[in-house]
Amino acid sequence: MKHRHDMPFGSELLPGGGVRFRLWAPRIAEVRLSLADNAFPLPMEKDHAGWHLLTVPDAVAGTRYAFVLPDGLHVPDPASRSNPDDVHAPSEVVDPQAFDWPDDGWRGRPWEEAVIYELHVGTFSPSGDFAGVIDRLDYLVDLGVTAIELMPLADFPGHRGWGYDGVLPFAPESAYGRPDDLKRLIAAAHTRGLMVLLDVVYNHFGPEGNYLHAYAREFFNPRHHTPWGAAINFDGPHNRTVRDFFIHNALFWLEEYRFDGLRLDAVHAICDDSATHIVSEIAAAIRRGPGRDRHVYLILENEDNTAHHLERQAGQTRNTATAQWNDDIHHAFHVLATGETDGYYVDYATDPAGQLARCLSEGFAFQGDPSPFRDGARRGEPSAHLPPGAFIDFLQNHDQIGNRAFGERLCHLAPAAALDALTAVLLLAPQPPMLFMGEEFAAAQPFLFFCNFGPELAQAVTDGRRREFARFAKFADPAVRERIPDPNAESTFAACMLDWNARELPGHRERLALHRQLLILRHRHLVPRLAGMAGGQGEVTRLGERGLSIAWTLGDKSRWTLLANPANLPVAHAPVPQGQCVFAVPWWNPAPHGGYVTLPPWSAAWFLTEPEKR
């Protein structure tokens, strides 16, 4: 099986031989093409739309090339499929059809089966590459995961980075392997029944290696700004070419690489005042394209909680996105587990249990409510009408760990009993759960912010990283700030490499067993009943200050009930739900149905009531 995505950008192998090269540089009078085997760059022809074109009959797959601007600057292809020597070096012509995909009939998996595992390719395995991920796929299947989500792969400067500073959106990061190595990973995952999702960044380009400003300023709209640099031009003059660039990028990963879905980073920072938002246009292109033949999912990160991107039509078909990362539930979990109320956690300081209950029963905690962290500004839109599948829940992710000064995981901050109870809530709730790599065995390694910029930018990033924590009381002392790991140091990256041997050690072994047990129960009791769930079906009863009882009507009309005490004090006189007790932590013997119990500190129990037979 061969898979290729055709696009009007970059280099294209022609059926009869040769390669056509294209670059959009509307304000540049002349662009030349530099080929590795040619002594002199070749002039390209410019058309009325600002495209510079040239067909080279003897160019082949593997040919290295760069575009030469009038001032002599050599730049890589912004639509490069491969940049083997990093982002400042020439691009490489790639034959997408050289890879033979197994004809396995893969059509993806229903969203109700989703259990997501987020990972960073460079620190996930000892080899830090695509092959290293393949080596762990069987482990992930045994764990109960059904989808892996890869942090961004767009080629970024240097060999160490989170991926959110990528500058070549079509070229997989060369430090992780060749394009075909990534395809082998996806094919291997599909063979094992695993979906593969990809994190993509459509709100900015990274600060190093982005040459678009030199020849295509139309790619950016100075009317908008983002926290990370120039805003991409989705709504100004010449936006059609820019919009097409990102629509093709989404389709490229889904069609040429057979990814099962995309997670769009920081949608709130995608500045677009067009009548049709670029996210909606991407979603429509996916529905018309790969989404016609298989399950393909679009996931958002959006701190503004704009629920309209998640709207469903009759029959649960999606207008735009499949689901959104639910930061609200993470923050409520975190405040309950740690007691921290600094920064944005202040929004969850007053009633974290109530906000947890609202997330589990209605989606967002903030649905147009005033945010103390934002000086009372209202945040979010109503979400109670949406089904649980529209919200991805998690206790940890790369951001929430890595944005801490010392990259502490939740297992470094919270008592084990709290982690047990909150993990049980996460993995057996109707919402699709997500784990961050190593969370399942309480990895001791931090996940720090790391990068590999050139010398001038590197120092600025290090200084800026330390400055941003100065507003926190515990970092007021400059000497304490100096202890914050240098993002550019190789030792910072090395400290984040997972130690897989820890899985067999006391404490780690038991946490891994708990995750496996809970995911077995999820797939056995809950997943077969999720299809067809409507929104607004979580019925909440508060039990004292922090105790909760939440009941859902599942898609088959059975009742799924949580009884939880996410606190370190017992809750007395809690009513026991009807039905079978599927799981409880710590294990306790429920009173007869209709009776009452005292919930131990940090406890959670799940009950299933079968639908009445007619």
C-alpha distance (Angstrom), angle and dihedral (degrees) to the residues before:
residue distance angle dihedral
M1 . . .
K2 3.81 . .
H3 3.78 125.3 .
R4 3.78 126.6 -171.3
H5 3.78 135.1 161.3
D6 3.80 114.6 -145.4
M7 3.79 116.4 -146.9
P8 3.81 139.5 165.7
F9 3.81 92.6 -119.9
G10 3.78 134.8 83.1
S11 3.80 128.9 -4.4
E12 3.79 123.3 -21.0
L13 3.79 128.6 -167.1
L14 3.80 108.2 -134.3
P15 3.82 122.7 -135.9
G16 3.81 93.2 -122.0
G17 3.80 94.3 45.3
G18 3.75 134.5 -84.2
V19 3.79 131.4 69.4
R20 3.79 132.5 -94.9
F21 3.81 114.2 -145.0
R22 3.81 123.4 -159.4
L23 3.78 135.0 -178.0
W24 3.80 128.3 176.0
A25 3.82 107.7 -139.8
P26 3.81 105.7 144.9
R27 3.82 98.1 176.8
I28 3.79 97.0 43.8
A29 3.79 115.0 94.0
E30 3.79 96.9 -157.8
V31 3.79 135.2 18.8
R32 3.79 124.7 -180.0
L33 3.79 129.2 -159.5
S34 3.77 119.0 -127.5
L35 3.80 115.6 -156.8
A36 3.78 123.1 -170.8
D37 3.81 92.8 -124.7
N38 3.82 96.5 45.7
A39 3.78 122.8 86.4
F40 3.80 93.0 -152.9
P41 3.81 130.3 37.4
L42 3.80 115.4 -108.3
P43 3.83 120.9 -124.3
M44 3.80 115.7 -116.0
E45 3.80 126.4 -146.0
K46 3.80 118.0 -117.1
D47 3.81 121.6 -146.1
H48 3.80 130.3 -157.2
A49 3.83 93.1 -93.9
G50 3.79 94.5 58.2
W51 3.81 98.2 -99.2
H52 3.81 120.0 139.4
L53 3.81 110.8 -152.6
L54 3.78 138.8 -176.7
T55 3.81 134.1 164.3
V56 3.82 115.7 -151.0
P57 3.84 110.7 -163.9
D58 3.82 96.2 -159.6
A59 3.82 98.5 44.4
V60 3.82 114.6 112.2
A61 3.78 141.4 177.8
G62 3.78 107.5 -61.3
T63 3.82 94.3 34.7
R64 3.81 111.5 140.4
Y65 3.80 116.1 -139.0
A66 3.80 143.7 167.7
F67 3.78 135.5 -177.0
V68 3.81 118.4 -116.1
L69 3.81 119.0 -146.2
P70 3.84 123.8 -151.7
D71 3.82 91.4 -96.8
G72 3.81 90.7 55.9
L73 3.80 96.0 -104.0
H74 3.81 112.1 148.4
V75 3.83 112.6 -145.5
P76 3.80 131.6 -176.6
D77 3.78 122.3 -119.1
P78 3.85 108.8 -86.5
A79 3.81 86.7 -145.0
S80 3.81 93.9 45.7
R81 3.79 113.5 153.1
S82 3.79 89.6 -156.4
N83 3.83 137.0 13.7
P84 3.80 103.3 -179.4
D85 3.81 96.2 -179.7
D86 3.82 97.2 46.5
V87 3.78 133.9 -91.6
H88 3.81 99.8 -54.7
A89 3.81 94.5 52.3
P90 3.82 131.1 79.5
S91 3.79 121.0 -71.2
E92 3.78 124.9 -118.1
V93 3.79 130.1 -128.4
V94 3.81 108.8 -121.0
D95 3.79 129.1 -163.2
P96 3.83 104.2 -143.0
Q97 3.79 90.5 -166.7
A98 3.79 95.1 58.9
F99 3.81 89.6 86.9
D100 3.80 118.1 82.5
W101 3.80 110.8 -145.6
P102 3.79 116.7 -155.5
D103 3.79 111.2 -107.3
D104 3.79 92.7 -127.6
G105 3.78 99.6 144.1
W106 3.82 91.2 -119.1
R107 3.81 111.5 179.2
G108 3.79 99.3 163.7
R109 3.79 127.4 -113.8
P110 3.80 132.6 -76.2
W111 3.81 112.4 -92.8
E112 3.81 91.2 -120.7
E113 3.82 88.1 70.1
A114 3.81 94.1 55.7
V115 3.80 118.2 131.2
I116 3.80 105.0 162.1
Y117 3.80 128.1 -153.2
E118 3.80 114.7 -166.1
L119 3.80 115.9 -153.8
H120 3.78 142.3 172.3
V121 3.79 109.2 -135.1
G122 3.81 95.3 -147.2
T123 3.82 96.9 55.0
F124 3.80 101.8 27.5
S125 3.81 97.0 83.4
P126 3.82 136.8 22.9
S127 3.82 90.9 -106.8
G128 3.82 92.9 48.0
D129 3.79 94.6 -144.6
F130 3.79 144.2 96.6
A131 3.81 91.8 -84.7
G132 3.80 89.6 55.8
V133 3.81 90.3 57.0
I134 3.81 90.4 51.4
D135 3.81 88.9 55.7
R136 3.84 90.1 60.5
L137 3.80 100.1 43.9
D138 3.79 94.9 96.5
Y139 3.80 89.4 51.5
L140 3.81 90.2 53.1
V141 3.80 91.8 49.9
D142 3.81 89.7 50.7
L143 3.80 89.4 49.4
G144 3.81 90.6 57.6
V145 3.81 99.3 -107.0
T146 3.81 117.2 146.7
A147 3.82 100.5 -178.7
I148 3.79 134.8 33.0
E149 3.79 118.9 -154.2
L150 3.80 116.0 -154.6
M151 3.78 119.0 -150.5
P152 3.84 110.8 -122.8
L153 3.79 117.6 -52.0
A154 3.82 100.6 -173.6
D155 3.81 105.9 128.0
F156 3.81 110.7 -90.8
P157 3.83 131.3 -174.3
G158 3.78 115.3 -79.9
H159 3.78 127.3 -0.7
R160 3.80 101.6 -78.4
G161 3.77 125.2 62.4
W162 3.77 146.9 112.4
G163 3.82 89.9 -112.1
Y164 3.80 99.0 -118.6
D165 3.82 91.2 108.3
G166 3.79 94.1 60.4
V167 3.80 118.9 147.5
L168 3.82 103.5 -179.5
P169 3.82 104.1 57.4
F170 3.83 96.5 -174.6
A171 3.83 98.1 46.4
P172 3.82 118.4 83.0
E173 3.81 111.3 -131.0
S174 3.80 105.2 -84.7
A175 3.82 93.5 -143.5
Y176 3.82 88.5 67.8
G177 3.80 97.2 51.4
R178 3.78 143.6 -87.2
P179 3.83 123.6 -43.9
D180 3.80 90.1 -102.4
D181 3.81 89.8 53.3
L182 3.80 88.8 60.0
K183 3.79 89.9 48.7
R184 3.82 89.7 51.9
L185 3.80 89.1 53.7
I186 3.81 92.6 51.7
A187 3.81 92.8 45.0
A188 3.81 90.3 49.0
A189 3.79 91.2 50.0
H190 3.80 92.7 49.9
T191 3.80 90.5 49.6
R192 3.81 87.1 59.1
G193 3.80 94.0 46.1
L194 3.80 94.4 -104.4
M195 3.78 122.6 139.8
V196 3.81 116.8 -141.2
L197 3.81 120.4 -145.3
L198 3.80 126.2 -172.3
D199 3.79 129.7 -148.0
V200 3.83 110.7 -136.4
V201 3.82 130.4 -173.9
Y202 3.79 116.1 -141.6
N203 3.82 99.0 157.4
H204 3.83 100.7 74.1
F205 3.79 146.1 -9.5
G206 3.79 121.8 -117.0
P207 3.81 120.5 -94.3
E208 3.82 97.2 -115.8
G209 3.79 125.9 56.0
N210 3.81 96.1 14.5
Y211 3.81 103.5 130.2
L212 3.80 96.4 169.2
H213 3.81 91.2 100.9
A214 3.83 88.4 63.1
Y215 3.81 96.3 59.8
A216 3.83 111.3 4.4
R217 3.79 110.4 40.0
E218 3.79 85.9 159.4
F219 3.81 86.3 79.8
F220 3.80 88.2 76.6
N221 3.79 134.5 56.3
P222 3.83 113.4 -146.5
R223 3.80 88.9 -163.3
H224 3.83 88.7 75.1
H225 3.78 133.2 49.6
T226 3.80 135.7 -164.0
P227 3.82 130.2 -160.8
W228 3.83 88.9 -110.9
G229 3.79 103.9 45.6
A230 3.79 143.4 -71.4
A231 3.80 116.3 4.8
I232 3.78 117.1 -117.2
N233 3.80 114.3 -112.9
F234 3.78 105.5 -111.7
D235 3.82 95.6 142.7
G236 3.81 110.6 24.9
P237 3.83 133.2 81.7
H238 3.83 113.7 -46.5
N239 3.82 90.7 15.8
R240 3.81 93.6 138.0
T241 3.79 93.6 74.7
V242 3.80 91.3 44.7
R243 3.79 93.1 49.0
D244 3.81 90.4 48.3
F245 3.82 89.8 51.3
F246 3.81 91.5 60.6
I247 3.80 95.8 38.0
H248 3.79 88.6 54.3
N249 3.80 89.7 46.6
A250 3.81 90.7 56.7
L251 3.81 91.9 47.4
F252 3.81 91.2 44.0
W253 3.81 92.9 60.6
L254 3.80 92.9 43.1
E255 3.81 97.5 45.4
E256 3.79 107.1 28.4
Y257 3.80 95.5 37.2
R258 3.81 98.5 27.8
F259 3.80 95.0 -130.5
D260 3.80 112.3 172.8
G261 3.77 96.2 -138.2
L262 3.78 148.1 -17.6
R263 3.78 132.2 -121.3
L264 3.81 110.4 -149.1
D265 3.78 110.8 -144.7
A266 3.83 120.8 -132.3
V267 3.80 98.8 -13.4
H268 3.82 87.9 179.6
A269 3.83 86.9 68.8
I270 3.82 94.4 52.1
C271 3.80 99.5 103.2
D272 3.79 109.4 -150.0
D273 3.80 126.3 147.1
S274 3.81 93.3 173.4
A275 3.78 121.5 128.7
T276 3.81 87.5 -112.0
H277 3.79 113.1 40.4
I278 3.81 114.6 -131.9
V279 3.82 89.9 -119.5
S280 3.81 89.6 59.0
E281 3.79 91.3 47.2
I282 3.79 91.7 50.9
A283 3.79 90.1 48.9
A284 3.81 91.4 51.2
A285 3.82 91.3 49.6
I286 3.79 90.3 51.7
R287 3.81 91.9 49.9
R288 3.82 91.0 50.2
G289 3.80 92.3 44.7
P290 3.81 129.1 32.2
G291 3.79 92.2 -4.4
R292 3.80 90.9 70.0
D293 3.80 93.4 68.5
R294 3.80 107.0 31.0
H295 3.79 144.7 10.3
V296 3.82 108.4 -71.4
Y297 3.80 121.4 170.9
L298 3.79 134.6 -156.6
I299 3.81 115.1 -157.6
L300 3.79 126.0 -173.8
E301 3.76 137.7 -153.3
N302 3.81 107.0 -155.7
E303 3.79 122.8 156.5
D304 3.82 89.9 -168.7
N305 3.84 90.7 70.2
T306 3.82 92.3 -136.3
A307 3.78 96.7 178.5
H308 3.81 94.5 -174.3
H309 3.83 89.3 81.2
L310 3.82 86.8 64.1
E311 3.80 99.3 49.7
R312 3.79 118.2 137.5
Q313 3.78 129.9 -147.5
A314 3.78 124.1 -142.0
G315 3.77 110.3 -59.2
Q316 3.82 92.2 30.8
T317 3.81 95.3 -83.2
R318 3.77 111.2 151.9
N319 3.80 125.4 -117.4
T320 3.80 94.3 -160.2
A321 3.79 124.0 -21.4
T322 3.78 132.3 25.0
A323 3.79 96.9 -144.6
Q324 3.78 146.5 -25.0
W325 3.77 133.0 -130.5
N326 3.79 103.4 -106.8
D327 3.80 105.9 -137.7
D328 3.81 89.7 173.5
I329 3.78 93.6 67.6
H330 3.78 92.0 46.3
H331 3.79 91.0 53.4
A332 3.81 92.5 48.5
F333 3.82 90.8 48.3
H334 3.81 90.5 48.2
V335 3.80 96.2 50.3
L336 3.80 90.9 47.9
A337 3.81 92.5 49.2
T338 3.80 100.2 41.4
G339 3.80 108.6 18.1
E340 3.82 89.6 -131.1
T341 3.80 114.2 150.3
D342 3.84 102.4 169.0
G343 3.79 121.8 125.1
Y344 3.79 116.0 -11.4
Y345 3.81 90.2 -5.3
V346 3.81 86.7 78.6
D347 3.82 87.1 80.1
Y348 3.83 88.8 65.3
A349 3.81 99.5 39.6
T350 3.80 99.5 97.0
D351 3.81 102.6 51.2
P352 3.81 112.5 0.7
A353 3.83 92.9 160.3
G354 3.79 91.0 53.9
Q355 3.80 91.1 49.0
L356 3.80 90.3 48.1
A357 3.80 88.6 52.8
R358 3.81 91.5 48.8
C359 3.82 91.2 50.8
L360 3.80 92.4 49.7
S361 3.79 93.5 46.4
E362 3.84 103.7 32.3
G363 3.81 109.6 17.3
F364 3.79 108.4 -117.6
A365 3.80 127.0 44.9
F366 3.81 89.8 -151.7
Q367 3.80 110.2 53.8
G368 3.80 99.5 160.6
D369 3.80 92.9 -39.2
P370 3.83 122.0 142.8
S371 3.81 114.2 -95.5
P372 3.82 117.4 -143.2
F373 3.82 88.7 -159.5
R374 3.82 88.6 58.0
D375 3.81 92.9 47.5
G376 3.79 92.4 -100.8
A377 3.81 97.8 -47.9
R378 3.78 112.7 147.8
R379 3.78 118.4 -109.9
G380 3.78 131.9 -164.5
E381 3.78 141.3 5.9
P382 3.83 131.4 -101.1
S383 3.80 110.8 -75.0
A384 3.82 106.7 166.4
H385 3.82 91.6 102.8
L386 3.81 92.0 61.1
P387 3.82 122.0 92.4
P388 3.82 120.8 -110.5
G389 3.81 90.1 -107.4
A390 3.81 89.4 71.5
F391 3.82 91.6 70.6
I392 3.79 126.9 65.0
D393 3.80 110.5 -154.3
F394 3.80 127.7 -157.5
L395 3.78 143.5 164.3
Q396 3.80 92.3 -149.2
N397 3.80 141.7 9.7
H398 3.80 136.8 169.9
D399 3.82 92.5 -87.4
Q400 3.77 99.0 48.0
I401 3.80 91.9 49.1
G402 3.79 100.5 34.4
N403 3.78 96.6 46.3
R404 3.80 89.5 63.9
A405 3.80 113.6 95.0
F406 3.81 92.9 -117.3
G407 3.80 98.9 27.5
E408 3.81 95.6 -120.2
R409 3.77 118.3 -177.9
L410 3.79 120.3 -139.1
C411 3.80 90.4 -103.3
H412 3.82 87.3 63.6
L413 3.81 92.2 53.1
A414 3.81 109.0 35.1
P415 3.83 134.9 54.7
A416 3.79 116.8 -99.1
A417 3.82 92.0 -117.3
A418 3.80 90.4 57.7
L419 3.80 91.2 49.6
D420 3.81 91.1 50.4
A421 3.80 93.3 52.7
L422 3.81 96.8 42.6
T423 3.81 92.0 45.5
A424 3.80 88.6 54.7
V425 3.80 89.6 51.8
L426 3.81 92.3 47.8
L427 3.80 99.5 46.6
L428 3.81 98.2 43.1
A429 3.81 99.7 40.9
P430 3.83 116.6 106.2
Q431 3.81 92.0 -113.3
P432 3.83 117.0 92.1
P433 3.83 107.1 -97.8
M434 3.78 127.1 -139.7
L435 3.80 128.6 -157.0
F436 3.80 126.8 -163.9
M437 3.79 115.8 -133.0
G438 3.78 112.4 -81.0
E439 3.79 93.9 12.2
E440 3.79 90.5 108.4
F441 3.81 92.6 64.6
A442 3.83 98.2 30.9
A443 3.78 94.3 -109.4
A444 3.79 112.2 -145.5
Q445 3.81 92.7 -146.2
P446 3.81 118.2 97.5
F447 3.77 122.1 -132.7
L448 3.79 103.7 -131.2
F449 3.77 130.3 -178.0
F450 3.81 107.2 -97.2
C451 3.81 136.5 171.9
N452 3.79 140.9 160.8
F453 3.81 107.7 -137.3
G454 3.79 127.6 159.6
P455 3.86 117.7 -86.0
E456 3.82 100.3 -90.2
L457 3.78 96.6 45.3
A458 3.82 91.8 38.9
Q459 3.79 93.1 62.7
A460 3.81 92.1 45.9
V461 3.81 90.5 52.3
T462 3.80 92.4 48.6
D463 3.79 92.6 49.0
G464 3.80 92.3 44.6
R465 3.78 92.1 49.4
R466 3.79 91.1 55.7
R467 3.80 93.3 42.7
E468 3.79 93.5 55.1
F469 3.81 91.0 61.4
A470 3.81 93.9 49.5
R471 3.82 91.2 90.9
F472 3.81 90.8 64.4
A473 3.80 114.6 89.3
K474 3.80 95.1 -130.5
F475 3.82 90.4 55.7
A476 3.81 96.9 45.4
D477 3.81 90.3 105.8
P478 3.86 110.1 81.1
A479 3.80 89.6 -144.7
V480 3.81 90.0 59.9
R481 3.79 91.0 49.1
E482 3.79 90.0 53.2
R483 3.81 87.9 62.8
I484 3.82 91.0 63.0
P485 3.82 104.5 109.5
D486 3.80 116.1 -101.9
P487 3.85 106.1 -111.4
N488 3.82 91.3 -145.6
A489 3.80 96.8 51.2
E490 3.79 114.3 105.5
S491 3.81 87.9 -138.2
T492 3.83 89.5 63.4
F493 3.79 90.1 56.9
A494 3.82 92.7 43.5
A495 3.81 91.6 52.7
C496 3.82 89.2 63.1
M497 3.82 97.0 56.0
L498 3.81 108.3 118.0
D499 3.79 117.4 -114.3
W500 3.78 102.7 -140.5
N501 3.80 92.7 -174.9
A502 3.80 89.0 71.4
R503 3.81 90.5 75.8
E504 3.79 89.6 81.0
L505 3.80 96.0 49.3
P506 3.83 125.2 98.3
G507 3.78 112.8 -88.0
H508 3.80 92.7 18.8
R509 3.82 93.0 58.1
E510 3.80 92.6 52.8
R511 3.79 93.7 48.6
L512 3.80 90.9 51.4
A513 3.81 90.1 50.0
L514 3.80 90.2 51.9
H515 3.80 92.3 52.9
R516 3.79 91.6 48.7
Q517 3.79 92.3 48.6
L518 3.80 93.4 49.1
L519 3.80 93.6 48.1
I520 3.81 91.2 49.3
L521 3.82 87.9 54.3
R522 3.80 91.6 45.7
H523 3.80 93.0 53.8
R524 3.81 92.9 42.5
H525 3.80 102.9 44.0
L526 3.81 109.5 16.4
V527 3.81 112.3 29.5
P528 3.84 96.1 60.8
R529 3.82 88.9 55.1
L530 3.82 101.4 46.8
A531 3.80 102.0 81.8
G532 3.78 111.7 102.0
M533 3.79 97.8 20.9
A534 3.77 112.6 154.3
G535 3.78 127.6 -147.2
G536 3.77 127.6 -95.2
Q537 3.80 95.2 33.2
G538 3.78 100.9 123.3
E539 3.79 107.8 106.7
V540 3.81 110.3 -159.8
T541 3.79 128.7 -156.2
R542 3.79 117.9 -179.0
L543 3.81 115.8 -140.6
G544 3.75 109.6 -161.1
E545 3.79 118.9 -49.5
R546 3.79 99.0 -34.0
G547 3.81 109.0 2.8
L548 3.81 117.3 112.3
S549 3.77 139.9 -165.6
I550 3.82 114.7 -172.4
A551 3.80 124.7 176.4
W552 3.81 126.6 -168.4
T553 3.78 130.4 -169.4
L554 3.80 104.8 -135.3
G555 3.77 126.5 -147.2
D556 3.83 92.7 -90.9
K557 3.85 90.7 49.5
S558 3.79 93.7 -106.4
R559 3.80 118.2 135.7
W560 3.80 121.6 -117.3
T561 3.79 114.2 -168.3
L562 3.78 133.4 -172.2
L563 3.79 121.9 -157.5
A564 3.81 108.8 -172.1
N565 3.76 142.3 167.5
P566 3.85 107.5 -169.2
A567 3.80 94.1 -177.6
N568 3.79 140.9 81.2
L569 3.84 95.3 -113.2
P570 3.84 125.3 72.7
V571 3.80 122.2 -106.2
A572 3.79 114.2 -137.8
H573 3.80 129.6 -148.5
A574 3.83 97.9 17.1
P575 3.83 113.0 169.4
V576 3.80 114.3 -122.1
P577 3.82 113.2 -129.3
Q578 3.77 123.1 -125.2
G579 3.79 118.9 -101.2
Q580 3.78 140.3 40.0
C581 3.80 119.1 -27.3
V582 3.82 100.9 -127.6
F583 3.78 96.9 -179.4
A584 3.80 140.4 -7.5
V585 3.79 133.5 -178.0
P586 2.93 120.8 -134.4
W587 3.80 87.6 23.5
W588 3.78 113.0 -114.8
N589 3.78 133.7 166.9
P590 3.82 107.7 -110.5
A591 3.78 118.3 -135.2
P592 3.81 117.6 -111.8
H593 3.79 114.3 -70.7
G594 3.74 110.2 -74.7
G595 3.79 90.9 26.3
Y596 3.79 130.5 112.5
V597 3.79 133.7 -119.5
T598 3.77 139.2 -174.8
L599 3.79 108.6 -113.8
P600 3.81 112.3 -135.2
P601 3.80 118.5 -128.5
W602 3.81 113.3 -80.8
S603 3.78 95.2 11.7
A604 3.78 135.2 148.1
A605 3.80 131.5 179.4
W606 3.80 131.8 -179.0
F607 3.83 126.3 -151.8
L608 3.79 131.1 -167.7
T609 3.81 122.5 -156.4
E610 3.79 113.6 -170.3
P611 3.82 117.5 -132.7
E612 3.78 116.8 -97.3
K613 3.81 113.8 -95.9
R614 3.79 115.9 -124.7
